[in-house]
Amino acid sequence: MSGTVLPGFLDAHVHLSLIDPASLAAGGIARVVDLGGWTPGAGAGGGTTASPLPRVAHAGQFIAAPGGYPSATSWAPEGSVCEVATTEDASAAVDRQLAGGASVIKVTLNSVAGPVLATDVLAAIVARAGERGTPVVAHAEGVGQAVRAFSAGVDALAHTPFSERLVDELVDAMAGRMTWISTLDIHGWGEENDDFARASDNLRRFHAYGGRVLYGTDLGNGPLPVGLNRREINALLRIGMSPDEVLGALTSTFPGSGSGSGSASVSAIGHGTVSVVPGERPTDPAGFAEWVCAAHALSRSELEEYA
């Protein structure tokens, strides 16, 4: 097989309950992290295909304050939100997700759409997840919510912060400890808006300070391609990432020590998968996005069959 063989590409933010995932591998995606709303065997609108790809790690339910996002939305499947009101409830909520096979915990801090987890409750969730060796990802939306996630010790942000321009000192501090999942293209889907501009500015500085960026699309949120998203990749190039750094964002492992108690470590998903990009890599960076988006994903055994 001619082309460039790379570690399996990861989309670090998808919602399998909202898409038909059958085309993901053909679109280059070998690994996904489902960040809320679907669990294996739930059968709600997706999550399983006849193909062994993509390999999936999942968060199980969204952990939110009572009445918090996304409980009032029309798109959240029934039963996809775990409401936590007290610190006493926090450990049980985390344990419930891990018992269901989750290998990442997803909390929502969306003050625009409703109540958010109290500071002590958020801290208790993060502490219990830490005890279980499991990373915590936060949806942070609304002024002040990104810094709340950082202060609580959350490992990753599900979206590049877009509600406000974060001050340089905060971005620098976040770059030293957190991972950000990009999801730039959800802000306008090609029609760039104010949220896109704020997110791009925050991500440009986060990357410049050495922050770890993962490619992620929030697939299921609006008209996004099922597979690699050229607009997302071009947006990453525009904020200052080199083509090699974009490949790093696509091929990295998800945050996690590998000692989590879920059915599979989130940092280990997709071992034994590759993404193959046909043709020679262009020397001109302007052609990089088009080239990489021609990728398709294979298991190692499938690659051997085609070799």
PLY file of the C-alpha trace (Angstrom):
ply
format ascii 1.0
element vertex 307
property float x
property float y
property float z
element edge 306
property int vertex1
property int vertex2
end_header
0.00 0.00 0.00
1.45 3.36 -0.99
1.08 6.35 1.26
2.01 7.50 4.73
1.12 5.23 7.65
0.55 7.06 10.95
-0.79 6.08 14.38
-4.57 5.96 14.31
-6.09 9.44 14.22
-8.11 10.46 17.28
-11.19 12.65 17.46
-11.12 13.49 21.15
-14.68 14.88 21.32
-17.59 13.09 19.70
-21.14 12.15 20.67
-21.93 8.75 19.22
-25.59 8.97 20.20
-26.00 11.87 17.74
-24.31 10.46 14.64
-24.02 7.39 12.47
-20.40 6.41 13.09
-20.17 3.97 10.18
-18.20 6.43 8.03
-15.63 7.46 10.63
-12.94 4.96 9.65
-13.33 5.71 5.94
-12.94 9.36 6.91
-9.62 8.72 8.63
-10.70 8.44 12.28
-9.47 5.31 14.06
-10.17 6.35 17.66
-12.83 8.43 19.37
-13.61 9.61 22.85
-17.35 9.88 23.39
-17.74 12.76 25.82
-21.19 12.10 27.17
-24.55 10.65 26.30
-23.78 7.15 25.11
-22.74 3.92 26.80
-22.03 0.55 25.18
-25.22 -1.39 24.56
-27.44 1.65 24.99
-28.33 1.51 21.31
-29.45 5.14 21.21
-28.84 6.38 17.69
-25.39 4.96 17.17
-22.28 3.86 18.94
-21.83 0.50 17.27
-20.81 -0.49 13.76
-20.01 -3.71 11.96
-16.42 -2.51 11.65
-13.90 -2.87 14.50
-13.14 0.82 13.99
-13.30 3.34 15.41
-12.08 2.18 18.81
-14.07 3.94 21.52
-13.48 5.24 25.01
-16.42 6.92 26.67
-17.45 9.13 29.56
-20.88 7.66 30.19
-23.29 10.25 31.55
-22.70 13.98 31.72
-22.20 14.87 35.40
-24.04 18.12 36.07
-25.75 20.17 38.74
-29.48 19.49 39.18
-31.15 21.12 36.18
-27.76 21.86 34.66
-26.65 21.54 31.08
-27.51 19.55 29.04
-30.55 18.27 30.95
-32.90 20.82 29.39
-31.73 20.36 25.80
-33.66 18.51 23.14
-30.61 16.66 21.83
-29.46 14.96 25.05
-30.70 11.35 25.09
-32.93 10.36 27.99
-30.86 9.20 30.94
-27.64 10.79 29.68
-27.26 13.24 32.59
-26.21 12.34 36.14
-27.25 15.14 38.48
-25.05 15.73 41.52
-26.16 18.10 44.26
-23.81 17.38 47.17
-20.28 16.29 47.92
-21.72 13.06 49.30
-23.18 12.30 45.87
-19.94 13.01 44.03
-18.09 9.75 44.67
-21.13 7.64 43.81
-21.59 9.53 40.53
-17.99 8.89 39.50
-18.14 5.25 40.56
-21.38 4.77 38.61
-19.75 5.90 35.37
-16.71 3.68 35.90
-18.90 0.70 36.72
-20.57 1.24 33.35
-17.23 1.02 31.57
-16.33 4.70 31.37
-12.66 5.62 31.31
-13.06 9.40 31.47
-15.36 11.59 33.57
-17.23 14.48 31.91
-18.52 17.38 34.00
-20.53 20.31 32.68
-19.96 23.89 33.79
-22.28 25.85 31.51
-23.56 28.91 33.36
-25.20 30.19 30.17
-27.64 27.27 30.07
-28.45 26.71 33.73
-27.01 25.99 37.19
-23.47 24.66 37.51
-21.77 22.38 39.99
-20.86 24.06 43.27
-17.15 24.48 43.88
-16.99 21.90 46.66
-19.01 19.39 44.63
-16.75 19.87 41.60
-13.69 19.40 43.80
-15.14 16.19 45.23
-15.79 14.80 41.75
-12.23 15.58 40.66
-10.83 14.09 43.87
-12.77 10.84 43.48
-11.78 10.53 39.82
-8.18 11.07 40.86
-8.46 8.29 43.42
-9.73 6.02 40.65
-6.94 7.06 38.24
-9.41 8.59 35.79
-9.08 11.89 33.91
-11.78 14.57 34.17
-12.90 16.65 31.20
-15.05 19.77 31.61
-17.41 21.56 29.29
-16.70 25.12 30.46
-19.03 27.79 29.04
-19.80 31.20 30.48
-17.54 33.81 31.96
-15.38 32.39 34.75
-16.12 28.71 34.12
-12.80 27.82 32.48
-10.84 29.14 35.45
-13.17 27.23 37.81
-12.32 24.02 35.95
-8.61 24.79 36.12
-8.72 25.68 39.81
-10.53 22.42 40.59
-7.80 20.36 38.95
-9.73 19.27 35.86
-7.39 17.55 33.40
-8.81 18.74 30.10
-11.28 21.17 28.60
-13.74 19.68 26.13
-13.64 22.92 24.12
-11.10 25.65 23.65
-12.53 28.42 25.90
-14.74 30.66 23.80
-16.93 32.68 26.18
-14.21 35.19 27.05
-10.66 36.16 26.25
-8.56 34.59 28.99
-5.71 36.71 30.38
-2.21 35.68 29.41
-1.22 34.68 32.94
-4.12 32.22 33.17
-3.47 30.77 29.72
0.19 30.29 30.62
-0.74 28.51 33.85
-3.26 26.30 32.05
-0.66 25.41 29.43
1.54 24.01 32.17
-1.02 21.46 33.33
-4.10 21.10 31.13
-5.00 19.66 27.76
-7.42 21.56 25.52
-9.55 19.83 22.88
-9.78 22.16 19.89
-13.41 22.14 18.56
-12.94 25.49 16.79
-15.21 24.74 13.85
-18.38 24.40 15.94
-18.38 28.21 16.10
-20.07 28.99 12.80
-19.22 25.79 10.86
-17.14 27.79 8.42
-18.93 31.11 8.94
-16.58 32.48 11.58
-18.23 34.33 14.46
-17.17 36.06 17.68
-16.90 32.78 19.59
-14.60 31.44 16.87
-12.41 34.53 17.12
-12.16 34.32 20.92
-11.46 30.59 20.87
-8.82 30.99 18.17
-7.09 33.74 20.12
-7.11 31.71 23.33
-5.81 28.60 21.54
-3.10 30.54 19.72
-1.69 31.72 23.05
-2.20 28.36 24.78
-0.22 26.67 22.03
2.48 29.36 22.09
2.90 28.78 25.83
3.45 25.08 25.19
-0.03 23.80 26.01
-1.09 20.35 24.84
-3.76 20.46 22.12
-5.83 17.51 20.95
-7.81 17.48 17.72
-11.51 17.26 18.50
-14.67 18.31 16.69
-17.69 17.85 19.01
-19.05 15.62 16.28
-22.83 15.52 16.51
-23.02 19.26 17.14
-24.28 20.71 13.86
-23.20 20.17 10.25
-19.80 18.59 10.77
-18.28 15.95 8.48
-18.24 12.40 9.84
-14.50 11.90 9.60
-11.63 14.36 9.42
-12.76 17.98 9.31
-10.73 20.14 6.92
-12.04 23.35 8.45
-10.87 22.26 11.91
-7.42 21.38 10.60
-7.10 24.67 8.72
-8.16 26.54 11.87
-5.38 24.79 13.82
-2.85 25.81 11.18
-4.08 29.38 11.34
-3.53 29.67 15.10
0.13 28.81 14.59
0.38 25.03 14.73
2.72 23.51 12.18
1.59 20.56 10.04
3.72 18.26 12.23
2.07 19.68 15.36
-1.37 19.07 13.85
-0.37 15.47 13.21
0.69 15.32 16.84
-2.75 16.58 17.90
-4.33 13.84 15.78
-2.10 10.97 16.92
-1.59 11.74 20.63
-3.08 9.75 23.46
-5.85 11.17 25.59
-4.87 12.48 29.05
-4.74 9.66 31.55
-2.26 7.66 33.51
-3.36 4.35 32.07
-4.32 3.09 35.53
-7.98 3.97 35.36
-10.65 1.58 36.58
-12.84 1.72 33.47
-13.17 -1.14 31.02
-10.25 0.22 29.02
-7.75 2.94 29.78
-8.64 6.07 27.85
-4.95 6.63 27.10
-4.68 3.18 25.51
-7.58 3.19 23.07
-6.65 2.48 19.52
-3.36 0.70 20.10
-3.00 -1.42 16.98
-4.73 1.05 14.67
-3.31 3.23 11.92
-4.48 6.01 9.65
-3.14 5.81 6.10
-2.82 8.93 3.97
-2.43 8.10 0.27
0.07 9.89 -1.90
3.12 11.90 -0.97
2.88 14.54 1.71
2.95 17.98 0.06
5.96 20.16 0.73
3.76 23.27 0.67
1.85 23.62 3.99
-1.07 25.08 2.02
-1.82 21.60 0.70
-1.52 19.83 4.04
-5.20 19.84 5.09
-6.41 18.46 1.77
-3.75 15.75 1.89
-4.36 14.60 5.45
-8.15 14.60 5.01
-7.79 11.87 2.38
-6.80 9.46 5.15
-8.61 6.26 6.01
-8.25 4.23 9.18
-7.32 0.57 9.43
-6.57 -1.95 12.12
-3.07 -3.41 12.06
-4.45 -6.69 10.73
-6.27 -4.86 7.95
-3.06 -3.01 7.08
-1.20 -6.32 6.76
-3.88 -7.60 4.38
-3.49 -4.56 2.13
0.31 -4.33 2.34
0 1
1 2
2 3
3 4
4 5
5 6
6 7
7 8
8 9
9 10
10 11
11 12
12 13
13 14
14 15
15 16
16 17
17 18
18 19
19 20
20 21
21 22
22 23
23 24
24 25
25 26
26 27
27 28
28 29
29 30
30 31
31 32
32 33
33 34
34 35
35 36
36 37
37 38
38 39
39 40
40 41
41 42
42 43
43 44
44 45
45 46
46 47
47 48
48 49
49 50
50 51
51 52
52 53
53 54
54 55
55 56
56 57
57 58
58 59
59 60
60 61
61 62
62 63
63 64
64 65
65 66
66 67
67 68
68 69
69 70
70 71
71 72
72 73
73 74
74 75
75 76
76 77
77 78
78 79
79 80
80 81
81 82
82 83
83 84
84 85
85 86
86 87
87 88
88 89
89 90
90 91
91 92
92 93
93 94
94 95
95 96
96 97
97 98
98 99
99 100
100 101
101 102
102 103
103 104
104 105
105 106
106 107
107 108
108 109
109 110
110 111
111 112
112 113
113 114
114 115
115 116
116 117
117 118
118 119
119 120
120 121
121 122
122 123
123 124
124 125
125 126
126 127
127 128
128 129
129 130
130 131
131 132
132 133
133 134
134 135
135 136
136 137
137 138
138 139
139 140
140 141
141 142
142 143
143 144
144 145
145 146
146 147
147 148
148 149
149 150
150 151
151 152
152 153
153 154
154 155
155 156
156 157
157 158
158 159
159 160
160 161
161 162
162 163
163 164
164 165
165 166
166 167
167 168
168 169
169 170
170 171
171 172
172 173
173 174
174 175
175 176
176 177
177 178
178 179
179 180
180 181
181 182
182 183
183 184
184 185
185 186
186 187
187 188
188 189
189 190
190 191
191 192
192 193
193 194
194 195
195 196
196 197
197 198
198 199
199 200
200 201
201 202
202 203
203 204
204 205
205 206
206 207
207 208
208 209
209 210
210 211
211 212
212 213
213 214
214 215
215 216
216 217
217 218
218 219
219 220
220 221
221 222
222 223
223 224
224 225
225 226
226 227
227 228
228 229
229 230
230 231
231 232
232 233
233 234
234 235
235 236
236 237
237 238
238 239
239 240
240 241
241 242
242 243
243 244
244 245
245 246
246 247
247 248
248 249
249 250
250 251
251 252
252 253
253 254
254 255
255 256
256 257
257 258
258 259
259 260
260 261
261 262
262 263
263 264
264 265
265 266
266 267
267 268
268 269
269 270
270 271
271 272
272 273
273 274
274 275
275 276
276 277
277 278
278 279
279 280
280 281
281 282
282 283
283 284
284 285
285 286
286 287
287 288
288 289
289 290
290 291
291 292
292 293
293 294
294 295
295 296
296 297
297 298
298 299
299 300
300 301
301 302
302 303
303 304
304 305
305 306
